[in-house]
């Protein structure tokens, strides 16, 4: 008989999402506070008994990434020292994921360092959504559940029954993701070839596929500065696309992203709530789809030792 309690805690990164997950699980959000000492150091306290519990810490490591990461580490350490039976780090968005290898000399592999920190803090398991590089799962020597948001993100497009739909990958690296959406939506597939000329600037090259007279859906895992999708949208318009929509899991939307997307040839942006949307982002034609139920279902299955693999696709 399963007797362990299930407890969900949240840092300051995204308590609204954590509350939505708890609503799905029909439990109250765990009682934890994160304050500051006068010198700026974080002071974490869990104010309820967690001994023997199955604890989950929901904390996307989004902006401010360093502070949110530190909150996550402190919460994990706190729960382990308070004798929680198992602690799962739930990272709807995994920060530093884009530094997953040495792409030039004398640079760190930050995604691996973050994995080491989470493990050293005491996490027994990790749950994440749409990693920028799926091989990051291999950076951990503890169980890692990697969920895909395609099911949640594609639902509005399935319901709207868009005709003559083509799913477009904004770069070669996102082809696998785009194919998954195309199969779900029964749509065609095209690829934009791009070349990155700086960390926040790209140059589009060729289009593989046909978009003339078609309705286009660009899909990506993350929108940071918006350069890739805005350049791709303009190219697709120039090639005769009737409409251009964008779907992305993680709305990082940093730097000039809001301004770029506002001026781009994009009819609508659909994202998930793995990251809180900024006030400025609400000025865009944006639809936000919640992943609270997806994460909640994964947590429930982990807790009851049921299969999570069906949620991977």
Helices and strands as residue ranges (DSSP letters): E 6-10, H 15-25, E 32-36, E 42-46, E 54-58, H 65-81, E 86-91, H 110-121, E 125-129, G 134-139, E 143-147, H 150-160, E 165-169, G 172-174, H 175-185, E 188-198, E 201-208, E 215-223, H 227-238, E 243-251, H 257-263, E 268-272, G 280-283, E 286-289, H 292-303, G 309-311
